[in-house]
Amino acid sequence: MLQREGWKINHKRVYRLYREEGLHLRIKYRRKRASYVRVPLSAPNQANEQWTMDFVSDQLFDGRRFRVLTVVDKFTRECVLMKADFSLTGHKVARALEMAGKEHPLPSVITVDNGSEFVGKDIDNWAYWRGIKLDFIRPGKPMENAYIESFNGRLRDECLNDQIFISLQDAEDKLEKWRVDYNDCRPHGSLDNLTPNEFIKIGQKTESQKPFFNPSIGLNLGV
């Protein structure tokens, strides 16, 4: 990110300055275990084809707990939605997704775990009427929903653990600010070091330049 902003700097100098400032982020290394055969994740081919969603929890300054619904596009890595509330029922989740559908085309598949909010009638009815398939991962297999697990880890490390939330509105404001920064300023190695919005714009430009096939005359015509 520093190199993208024009800084001529390498990781050694960054680490030296990091230590001189007394900064220290403890990273927990897990013990290596035997590898098991995993079910490969299905790969989407375009934006808004497959979303994935989950919850992450935190607390306000006065100790009250709240939850955050996080929704990520699997193809573009864009954070489509973050909704904070003290209680997120299936009805509230469906309503939040419906609101997100006003800014993004709704996907054909949403990957979720087996939480009570996702297996209830409210989400099931909403998905049925919207023609969306709910792709449930196997119980106890969070890595089958690895995209959202990775996103939630970054959200906790870089926002939830770094901020003090005075009220629910304060939490929503700070979460939205972080979401915009994540989509606009955060490069991803899986996107060739582009931000999600940069990746989306390049994809839209490429799509608009593709020739279309006219079956009536059997020719490829550029547009």
N, C-alpha and C positions, 0 to 999 in steps of 0.2 A: 504493500500500500504506500509506503514512503517513496519507493521508486516511481510509482505511478504519479505521485505529486511533484516529481522533479528533483527529489533529494538524491545526491550522489553519495550513497552510503551502502555499506554491506552489513551482514548480520553480526560480524565481530564488533564493529563500532556500536551498533545498536545495543548489543548485550553489555558492552562496557558501560555505556551511559545508563542502561537499565540498572546495573549493579551500583553505580555511583549515586544514583538517586534513592537507593535503598529500597527499590521495588523488588518484590519477591512473590511470585505466584507459584504456589505448591502444586505440582502435577502428580497425581497418583498413578503409578504404573501398576498395571495388573499383571499377575503372574500368568505366564503362558500356559495354556492347557492344550490337550490333544484336540486336533481339528476334527470337525464332523462335517459330513456332507450337508450342505444347506440348500434350501429351495431357492433357485435363482429368482431375483426380482424381475418382474416384467418391465420392459423398457418402453416408455412412451415415445412417439415419433414426432409430436408437435406440442405446442403450448396448449394448456387447458384441456388436455386429453385425460390426464390422471392427476388427481390431487391426493394429498395425504394429510391427515389431521390427528391431533392428540391434545392432551391437557398438560399444563405445568402449573405448579402451585407456588405461592409465596405469601407473605403477610405484610400488613400495613404497619406503620410506626406504633400504633396502639395495640398491636398483637392480633388483630382480626385477620383471619385467613381469607385469601381469595384465590380464584383459579383463572387461568388464561387459556382460551381455546386458540390453538395455533394451526394454521392451514398453509401448506406449501405446495407449489406446483412441482411435480417430479421432474419435468423436462427442463424448465427454465430456472429452477431453484428459487423462483420468486416467492416471497412471503405474501400470500394473497390476503390473509386476514389474521388479526389478533384481537380477540374479544375478552375483556376482563370483567369478572362479576363475582359476587360472593357465592352465588349458586348458579351453575350452568346445567340446566336440565335439557332433556332432549328437545323440548319445544323451543328453548332459547337457542340451542345449537342450530336447529332448522331455520329459525328466523334470521340468525346471523349469516348462515350460508345463502339464504335467499337475498339478503342485502348485498352480499359479495357478488351475487349473480348479476346485479345491476351495473357493475363495473367490469366484470370478466364473464366471458361465456362459461356456463356451468360445464363441468367435465362429464365424461361418460362413466368414469370409475373414481371412487374415493376409497383409499385404503385406510382402515381403522382397526383398532384393537377390539377386545370384547368387553369394553366398559359398559356399564348399565345405560349410559346416555346414548350409546351408539346402537345398542341392541333393542332399545325400546320401540314402541309403536309410533312415536312422533317422528323420529328420524326415518323409520321404515316407510311410513306413509308418504313423507315428503319425497324420499328417494324414488318411490314407486311412481308418483304423479309427475316427477321431473324426468323420469326415464334414466335414472342414475343407478349404477350397480355399486353396492357396498361390498368391498373386498375385505373380508375379515381375515386377519392373520391368525395363526394357530396360537392357542393359549400358552403363555410362557415362552413365546418366541419373538421378543421385541425387535430382533435384528431383521425380521421380515418387514418391518416398518422403519428401516434404517434411516431413510431420508429425514423423517420428522424427529427421530431420536437424536440425530446429529444436530439438527437445527435447534432443538430444545436445549441441548448442551451448550451451544454458543449463546443462546438467549440467556441462560442462567449465569454463565461465566461473565458475559460482557454487559448485561443490563440488570438482571434481578439481583445478583450479588453485589452490584456496584452502586445501586441506587437505594435511597430511602423514600418510601412512598407514604405521603401524609394522608391521602384519601384515595378512594377508588378512582375518582376523576383524575387525580394526579398520576396515578398508576397508568391509566389509559393514555394520558397525554405523553408520558415518557416512553411507553411502549410503542406508540405510534411514531414518535420521533426516531426511535431505534429502528423500527421497521422500514421507514423511508430511507434511513442511512444504509441499512442492509441491502435494500433493493437498488439504490442509486450509486453507492460508493464502495461496496464490498466486492472485490474481485474474487472469483472462484476458479480454482485450478481445473475443475471438471468442465468449466465453460471457457477454457483457453484464456484464463485470467481476465475475463470480462465480468462486469457486474450483471446481475439478472436483467436489468432494464436495457443495458447495452446489447446483451444477447438477444433479447426480444426484438429490438429495433433492427438488428442485422437480419434476424430470421424473417421479419416482415418485409424488409427490402428485398431479400432473396426470393421470397415467395411471389412478390409482385413482378419480378423480372422473369419468372418461369414462363415458357411458351405453353399455350393451351392447345389441345387436340380437338379439331372439328371433325366429328365422325361423318358428317354429310359429304365432305370432300376428301377426307383422309389425309390432310396436311397439317403440319405443325405450324401455327401462326404465332409470331411473336406479338406481344402487347406492350 
